[in-house]
Amino acid sequence: MIILYGAALSSYTAKVRVALHWRGIPYTEQEPPGGYRSDAWSQRVPMGTIPAIEHDGFFLAESEAIIEYLEEAFTGQPLLTGSAQDRARMRALARLHDLHVEPRVRALFPLIRQSEKRDLLPQLLAALDDRLQRLARAAVCGPYLAGERPSVADCGFAVTLPLARCLLQALGHTLDLPGKLKAWEHTMANDSSVQAALLPWNAATEAWLSNFAQSS
């Protein structure tokens, strides 16, 4: 049995949870021993990040490494399929998430917390739109980002694009996705595994934004 260490509000924990649900791998989830950012957790994960997993005594952090480990350690519906070139494209799309799109979404968080920084919003919106347009050119969306089946390419975006929509709504804006990504978003909304995996994250994000609204 996999133990998933993370937090309900963590988008990268949700990313791994999406992979676990798609793979059909049983798991239990709990807070990091000692608490996230604690000295005890940093002893296990030197970078102090979440998520991490434990499997039969094996401990591993970093979401992409975890998802790749699940591919190699478990049978069932894989998230890396096809030829070597197909799998490389899936990995490349996953890297676009971690390196180029997610950081643009994360940059919106200070604007939620500190209203005096909202004059930066037009600049941040332009940077996010640029990355989304580039993602749309790179993706297949047939109907998943890399083809007909879910893959590692979809796991992070299944969380980050809904997060972008929630943050922008709180800031009085809407997320305008390229047409191809709108079709992909519809696929995610109708994927029961994705929606089940996002339940804890949805509730935590809604509560966090509600607290922000009440304190504003």
N, C-alpha and C positions, 0 to 999 in steps of 0.2 A: 504493500500500500504506500502510495506517495503521500508525504506530508508537505503541504505547501505553506511556507512561511511568508506572510505578507500583511497587507492592510486593505480593508474594503475600499478606501479612497484612492489607493495606489493604482494608476492606470497600467503600470507594468505588471503588477500582480494580476490585474484583470486580463492582460494580454496572455499570460501563461494559463490562466483559467480557461480562456477561450480555446486554447490549444488542447487542454485536457478534456474539455467537453467534446470537441470535434473528434479527438482520438478515442473517446469512450473509456478513458483511464480512470479508475476509482482513485479518489484522493480525500484527504481530510485537510482542513485549513485552520491555521491558528496564527496568533500574533507571534512575532519573534521572541524567543526566550529572553527575558530581561527587558523587553521593549525595544521598539525601533529607535535607533540613534543611541542606544545605551552602550556602555563600555563592554558589557557582556556580549552584545550582538557584534560589536566591532572585533571582538576576539575570534568570532566565527567567520565573519565577512569583513575583511580588512577595509574595504571601501565603505562599509556601513550601510549598504543599499539593500533594498528589497525589490523583487522576491528572491527566495531561495527554496530549494527542495531538499528533502531527505528521502532516500530510497534504499532500503536494506543496508543502512549504515553509511551509504554514500551521500555526501553533502555537496551541493552545487548552487552557486549564485549566478546571476546575470541571465536575463530573460531569453536572449537568443541562444545562449549555450544550453539552457534548460530545455528549450523546445527542440533543439537538435539532439539532445540526449534522449528525449522521449521518442524521437524517431528511431533511434538505434536500439533502445532498450525494450521497446514494447511492440507487439504485433497489433494488427487492426488497421483501420483506415489511416493511411499515411498522409502527411502534409507536405511531403516531398516526393513527387512522382514524375514519371516520364524519363526522358533522356538526360544525360549529364547537362546538356544545354538548357533543357526545361528547368531542371532543378537550380541551375545557376541563376536563371532569370528570377525564379521565386526568391532565392536568397538576396538578389540584388534589390528587389522591391522591398523586402523586409529591411534592408539597410537604408533605403530611402526614407522609410518611416523613422528609424532611430536617429539618423544623422541630419535629416533635412526638413521633415514635416513636423514631427513631434516637438522639436525645439522651438519652432515658430508658434505652436499652440501654447507651449509652456510659458512663452514670453508674455502671454496675456494675464497670467496669474497676478503679477504685481499691480495691474490696473484694477483688478477686483478688490485687492486689499487696500490700495492707496489711490483714492480718487484724484489726487493731485497729479498723478502720472498719466491721466487719460488723454492728455494732448498728444501722447505717443501713439494713440490708437490708429490714426490713418496710416502711419508708417508701418505699423505691425500688420495691419490688414493687407497692405500692398505686398509685404513680404510673404505672408501666408498664402495669398492668392497666387503669387508667382510659383510657389512650391506646389500648390494644388494643380495648377495648369500643367506644370512639368510632370507631376505624377500621372495625370490623365493621359499625357502623351506616352508615358512609359508603360502604362497598364493595358491589359487586354480587356478586362471587364466582360468576360464571357461565360457566365455572369459574375464570377469571382475575379479578383484582380489579375490572376495569372492564367485563367482558363475556366473550364467547366466545373472544377471541384475546388473546395477550400484548400488553401495551402498556407505555408508559413508567411506568405506575402500578406495575407489578410489579417493575421492575428492582432498586430498592433493597431492597424487602421480601424479595426472593428471597435476599438475603444477611443482612439484619439480624435476621430472625426466627430463622433457624438459629443466628446468633451469640448471640442471647438464650438460646436453648435450651442451647447449649454453656456459656455463662457461668454460668447458673443451676445446671446440673448440677455444675459445678466447685464451686459454693457449697452443694451439698447440697439443691437444690430442683429442681422441674420447672416447665416453662412450660405454663401452663394457658390455651390459646387458646379464644376463643369458637368455637362450633360452625361458624359460617360460615368462619372462618379456618382451622379444622382441615381442612375440605374443600379450601380453597385450598392448604394445605400439602401435602396429598396430590397435588394437581395438580403442584406444583413438584417433588416427589420423583419423579414419573413423566415429567417433561419432560426429554428427553435433552439439549437445548441448555443448559438451566440446569445440569444435573449436570456436563456437560463444562466449562462456564464456571467452576464452583465448585471444580474439582479442585485448582488451585494454592492457593486460599484455604483449602480444607478441610485440606490437608496442613500449611500454615503455622500455622493455628489450633490444630490438634491438637498440633503440636510445641511451640507457645508454652505451651499449657495443661499439657503434659507437663513442661516445664521448671519451671513454677510448682509442680506437684505434687511434683516431686523436691526442690525447695528448701524446701517447707513442713515 
